[in-house]
């Protein structure tokens, strides 16, 4: 389930980055997209480092 959430956050981040790049008036979307993308990458790295030791 966390993996699905991670994919959804990454897709939203990419969409916001594209919208922010095309509409200069909505420049704050660019920052929101970047922040979401960074969060998605950090969560992915934490999951890869942590492994599956927490699962039952």
Buried (B, 14 or more C-beta within 10 A) or exposed (E): EEEEEBEEBBEBBBEBBEBBEEEEEEEEBBEBBBEBBEBBBEBBEEBEEEEEEEEE
